[in-house]
Amino acid sequence: MSHAVSPLAPKTVPEMPPIAGVRFATAEAGIKYKNRTDVLLVALDEGTEVAGVFTRSKCPSAPVEWCREALAGGKARALLVNSGNANAFTGLKGRETVRISAGHAGRTLGVEPGTVFLASTGVIGEPLDPAKFAAVLDDTAGRLADGPWIDAARAIMTTDTFPKVATRTVAIAGVPVTINGIAKGAGMIAPDMATMLSFVFTDAPIAAPALQAMLSKGVEGSFNAITVDSDTSTSDTLILFATGAAETRGAPRIADAADERLADFRAALDGLLLDLAHQVCKDGEGARKFVEVTVTGAVDDASAKRIALSIANSPLVKTAIAGEDANWGRVVMAVGKAGEPADRDRLSIWFGDVRVAVEGARDAGYSEAAASAEMEREDVRVRADIGLGEGRATVWTCDLTKEYVAINGDYRS
């Protein structure tokens, strides 16, 4: 089942340069889909450092468990990803599939299975046959190349309507380094770490502990600040690989995330993560509106974020936005139910630049026409000021349309 490309999809796709030390290829293994790629194999040069963040779901997939254990080694030589089957809630058979698949990839590339990272996305509860990988890996390994990255992004899609890629180039001690990222996600998006699947690669020579510190912090304002439908996946995986190849061009090897030489790199990484996270939101199943929710005046930032997510996850708020209805009462409802400190008589609400409510009542200058005009935009901004403190947070979501129900009611993704 295919769906029309989201109207919120980026109008242009960036040129994705090669990353020294990274080669990849895709394959059609027929795991679920016919006549489309569903396997991605990435080979990484010796010395590649790795960091990752994963779902906090209490029902994680077998690949997530494998990656958590592999991450302790701090090194990576390969990545094997499939779409169409999440290998989640598959018991001992699922764990065996992960072990066997890592072994297949390790033998094919001549690396230790414990340095092979795995990720799966798709249907939960269906066994995944490792023979599907064995049948295609030799041929896939024979086609490894440094591009095109758009092919890698396509191979990991499920109900996504467009492939998600992003790139940044930045200098470390005057030496240019590149960061490339791909992601997939459209539904079951309320990450408690990252998105469904996202993989980021750089040639920067940065040690695993520094990578981990930057990645863990970077997700909080990006992937952990988006929601499509309030549902956290069993399979959420974000992995950052650093080949260190830029060291041969004079880039210094850096072990401390606080090193001032990483300031520009950190900013570029944060920007790339936010770019990919926004693309996931803009591909929310059935989405027609991209929505930014900002909460100010909360007792602290954590409280502001919980209130913002209450607004962003509210089906009533999201359906009002879908219907271009300036129903600010639903925002009041979402603030009130968040369980955070709030005062009705200090609450103010804006749609875009139009203040619709202030100090617990409708704004005296309220204009239905002006508020409705804001709701008719493709990008909708909602702001609520709680009036209690300095806490502030911004999250992003999309509207909730009939198409979301159709996709998830008619199709086991």
C-alpha positions in Angstrom: 0.0 0.0 0.0 1.5 3.4 -1.0 0.5 6.9 0.0 0.8 10.2 -1.7 3.9 12.1 -0.8 3.3 14.4 2.2 2.5 18.0 1.2 5.0 19.0 3.9 7.9 17.1 2.3 11.0 19.2 1.6 10.9 20.8 -1.8 14.6 20.1 -2.4 16.9 17.3 -1.4 20.5 18.2 -0.3 23.5 16.9 -2.1 24.9 14.2 0.2 28.7 14.0 0.0 30.6 10.8 0.7 31.8 10.0 4.2 35.3 8.6 4.2 35.2 5.1 5.9 31.5 4.5 5.1 30.3 2.3 2.2 26.8 0.9 1.8 24.4 -0.9 -0.5 20.7 -1.9 -0.4 18.8 -5.0 -1.4 15.4 -6.4 -2.1 15.0 -9.3 0.4 11.2 -9.6 0.2 10.8 -9.4 4.0 7.3 -7.8 3.6 7.4 -5.5 0.5 7.7 -6.6 -3.1 9.6 -4.7 -5.7 11.3 -2.3 -3.3 14.5 -2.3 -1.3 14.1 -3.4 2.3 17.7 -4.1 3.5 20.5 -1.7 4.1 24.1 -2.9 4.7 26.7 -0.4 5.8 30.4 -1.3 6.1 32.5 0.9 8.4 36.3 1.2 8.4 38.3 -0.2 11.3 38.5 2.3 14.2 35.0 3.6 13.8 33.6 4.8 17.1 29.9 4.6 18.0 27.3 6.1 20.2 23.6 5.4 20.4 20.3 6.1 22.2 17.3 3.8 22.2 13.7 3.4 23.1 12.7 3.5 26.8 9.8 1.2 26.0 9.5 -1.7 28.4 8.9 -3.9 25.4 12.0 -3.3 23.3 12.8 -5.2 20.1 15.5 -7.8 19.9 17.7 -5.5 17.8 17.5 -2.8 20.4 18.7 -5.2 23.1 21.5 -6.4 20.8 22.7 -2.8 20.1 22.6 -1.8 23.7 25.0 -4.7 24.5 27.2 -4.0 21.4 27.4 -0.3 22.3 29.5 -1.1 25.4 32.5 -1.9 23.2 32.5 1.6 21.7 33.5 0.3 18.2 31.5 -0.5 15.1 32.3 -2.2 11.8 28.9 -2.7 10.2 25.2 -1.8 10.3 22.4 -4.0 9.1 18.9 -2.6 8.8 15.7 -4.0 7.5 12.2 -2.6 7.0 8.9 -4.5 6.9 9.4 -6.4 10.2 10.4 -5.0 13.6 11.6 -8.3 15.1 9.8 -7.1 18.3 7.8 -9.3 20.6 9.3 -12.3 18.9 10.7 -14.0 22.0 13.7 -16.4 21.8 13.2 -16.8 18.1 13.7 -13.0 17.6 16.9 -13.0 19.7 18.2 -15.9 17.7 17.4 -14.1 14.5 19.5 -11.1 15.7 22.5 -13.4 16.6 22.4 -15.3 13.3 22.0 -12.1 11.3 24.9 -10.4 12.9 26.9 -13.6 12.2 25.9 -13.5 8.6 26.9 -9.9 8.2 30.1 -10.4 10.2 31.2 -13.3 7.9 30.3 -11.4 4.8 32.4 -8.4 5.7 35.1 -10.2 7.7 34.4 -8.5 11.0 33.4 -9.6 14.5 29.6 -10.1 14.9 29.8 -8.0 18.1 30.7 -5.0 16.1 27.7 -5.4 13.8 24.8 -3.1 14.8 21.2 -4.1 13.8 17.9 -2.3 13.5 14.5 -3.5 12.3 11.3 -1.6 11.6 7.8 -2.7 10.6 5.2 -5.1 11.9 5.5 -6.1 15.6 5.0 -9.7 16.7 5.9 -11.4 13.4 8.9 -13.7 13.3 11.8 -12.5 11.1 13.5 -15.2 9.1 17.3 -14.6 9.1 17.6 -16.6 5.9 16.2 -13.4 4.2 19.5 -11.7 5.0 21.7 -14.7 4.1 20.1 -14.8 0.7 21.1 -11.2 -0.2 24.2 -10.3 1.8 26.9 -11.6 -0.5 25.6 -9.8 -3.5 24.9 -6.7 -1.4 28.5 -6.6 -0.1 29.8 -6.8 -3.6 28.0 -3.5 -4.4 29.2 -1.4 -1.5 29.8 2.2 -2.5 30.0 5.6 -0.9 26.6 6.7 -2.3 23.9 7.6 -3.2 22.6 8.3 0.3 19.0 8.7 -0.9 19.0 4.9 -1.6 20.0 4.1 1.9 17.1 6.3 3.2 14.6 4.7 0.9 15.5 1.1 2.0 14.5 1.8 5.7 11.1 3.3 4.9 7.8 1.7 5.9 4.8 4.0 5.7 7.0 7.0 5.1 6.1 8.9 2.0 9.5 10.4 1.3 13.1 9.5 2.3 14.7 11.6 5.0 18.3 12.8 4.6 20.4 15.7 6.0 24.0 16.8 5.8 26.3 19.3 7.5 29.9 20.3 6.9 31.9 22.0 9.7 35.5 22.5 10.7 37.3 21.0 13.7 40.6 22.9 14.3 40.4 24.2 10.8 39.9 20.8 9.2 36.5 20.3 7.4 34.5 17.3 8.5 31.2 16.0 7.3 28.1 14.7 9.0 25.4 12.8 7.1 22.2 11.5 8.5 19.2 9.4 7.4 15.9 8.7 9.2 12.6 6.9 8.9 9.4 7.5 10.7 5.8 8.5 10.0 3.6 6.8 12.7 4.1 5.4 16.2 6.1 8.6 16.9 6.4 9.8 20.4 10.1 9.1 20.9 11.5 8.7 24.4 15.0 8.9 23.0 15.0 9.3 19.2 12.7 8.3 16.3 11.8 5.0 14.8 15.2 4.6 13.1 17.9 7.2 12.5 21.6 6.8 11.6 24.2 9.5 11.5 27.8 9.2 10.1 30.8 11.5 10.3 34.5 11.3 9.4 35.4 13.3 12.6 37.9 11.7 14.9 35.8 11.8 18.1 36.0 9.1 20.8 32.9 7.2 21.8 32.4 8.8 25.2 32.4 12.3 23.7 30.0 11.1 20.9 27.7 9.6 23.5 27.6 12.8 25.6 26.8 15.0 22.5 24.2 12.6 21.1 22.4 12.1 24.4 22.1 15.8 24.9 21.3 16.5 21.3 18.2 14.3 21.2 16.4 16.2 23.9 15.7 19.3 21.8 15.1 17.3 18.6 13.9 13.8 18.4 12.7 13.9 22.0 10.7 17.0 21.2 8.5 15.6 18.4 5.3 13.7 18.5 2.9 12.4 15.8 0.5 10.3 17.7 1.8 10.0 21.3 2.9 6.3 20.8 6.5 5.3 21.6 7.8 2.5 19.4 9.4 -0.7 20.6 12.2 -0.1 18.1 13.4 3.5 18.4 17.1 3.6 17.5 19.5 6.5 16.8 23.1 5.6 16.3 26.0 7.9 15.5 29.1 6.5 13.9 32.5 8.3 13.6 35.0 6.8 11.3 37.8 9.2 12.3 39.1 9.4 8.7 39.5 13.2 9.0 42.4 12.6 11.3 44.6 11.8 8.3 43.8 15.3 7.0 45.0 16.9 10.3 41.8 16.9 12.4 42.7 16.3 16.1 41.3 13.3 17.9 39.0 14.5 20.6 38.0 12.5 23.7 36.1 15.1 25.8 32.7 16.4 24.7 33.4 19.6 26.6 36.5 20.4 24.4 36.0 23.8 22.9 37.2 22.6 19.5 33.9 20.7 19.3 31.7 23.7 19.6 30.9 24.1 15.9 30.6 20.3 15.5 28.1 20.1 18.3 26.0 22.9 16.9 26.1 21.2 13.5 25.1 17.8 14.9 22.2 19.4 16.9 21.0 21.2 13.7 21.1 17.9 11.7 19.2 16.0 14.4 16.5 18.7 14.5 16.4 18.7 10.7 15.7 15.0 10.6 13.3 15.2 13.5 11.3 17.9 11.7 11.2 15.7 8.5 9.7 12.9 10.5 7.0 15.2 11.9 6.3 16.5 8.4 5.8 12.9 7.2 3.3 12.1 10.0 0.8 9.7 8.7 -1.9 11.8 6.9 -0.3 15.1 8.0 -1.3 18.3 6.3 0.0 20.8 8.9 3.3 21.1 10.7 2.7 22.4 14.2 5.1 24.2 16.6 4.0 24.3 20.2 5.8 26.6 22.6 5.1 26.9 26.3 6.5 29.8 28.3 6.1 31.0 31.8 6.1 27.5 33.4 7.6 26.8 36.8 10.6 25.2 35.0 11.7 23.9 31.6 10.7 20.3 32.4 7.2 21.4 33.4 7.0 23.5 30.2 7.9 20.5 28.1 5.3 18.3 29.7 2.6 20.9 29.1 3.8 21.4 25.5 3.5 17.7 24.9 0.1 17.6 26.4 -1.0 20.2 23.9 0.8 18.5 21.0 -0.5 15.1 21.8 -4.2 16.1 22.3 -6.4 14.6 19.6 -8.8 17.5 20.1 -6.1 20.1 19.5 -4.7 18.2 16.5 -8.1 17.7 14.9 -9.0 21.3 15.4 -5.8 22.2 13.6 -6.6 19.8 10.8 -10.0 21.5 10.4 -8.4 25.0 10.6 -10.6 25.7 13.6 -9.2 28.4 15.9 -10.6 26.5 19.0 -8.3 27.8 21.7 -10.5 26.2 24.3 -8.9 22.9 23.4 -5.5 24.4 24.2 -6.9 25.5 27.6 -8.1 21.9 28.2 -4.7 20.4 27.3 -2.9 22.8 29.6 -5.2 22.0 32.4 -5.0 18.2 32.1 -1.1 18.1 31.9 -0.8 17.7 35.7 1.6 20.5 35.9 1.4 23.8 37.9 -0.9 26.2 36.1 -3.2 29.1 37.0 -6.3 29.6 34.9 -6.3 33.3 35.5 -2.7 33.8 34.4 -2.9 31.8 31.2 -2.5 33.4 27.8 -2.7 31.7 24.4 -1.6 32.7 20.9 -2.1 31.3 17.4 0.8 32.6 15.4 1.1 36.3 16.4 -2.6 36.6 17.3 -3.3 36.5 21.0 -6.6 34.8 21.5 -6.8 34.6 25.3 -5.2 36.4 28.2 -5.5 36.3 32.0 -8.0 33.4 31.9 -10.4 34.9 29.4 -10.9 35.6 25.7 -8.7 38.5 24.6 -10.7 41.8 24.4 -9.4 42.4 20.9 -10.0 38.8 19.7 -10.6 38.5 16.0 -12.0 35.2 14.7 -10.9 36.1 11.2 -7.3 36.8 12.3 -7.1 33.6 14.4 -8.6 31.5 11.5 -6.1 33.0 9.1 -3.3 31.7 11.3 -4.9 28.2 11.3 -5.0 28.2 7.5 -1.2 28.3 7.2 0.7 25.1 6.4 3.0 25.8 9.4 0.9 26.5 12.5 2.4 28.0 15.7 0.7 27.7 19.1 2.0 29.4 22.2 0.7 29.2 25.8 2.2 31.4 28.5 1.5 29.8 32.0 2.4 33.0 33.9 4.1 31.3 36.8 7.9 31.3 36.1 10.7 31.2 33.5 10.3 27.7 32.2 10.2 27.4 28.4 10.0 24.5 25.9 9.2 24.0 22.3 7.9 20.7 20.7 6.7 19.9 17.2 3.9 17.8 15.9 1.4 17.6 13.0 -2.3 17.6 12.7 -4.6 14.5 13.0 -6.5 13.8 9.8 -8.9 11.2 8.5 -6.0 9.8 6.5 -4.2 8.8 9.7 -7.1 6.7 10.7 -7.4 5.2 7.2 -3.7 4.3 7.2 -3.7 2.6 10.6 -7.1 1.1 10.3 -6.6 -0.5 6.9 -3.0 -1.4 6.8 -0.8 -3.3 9.3 2.4 -1.4 8.9 
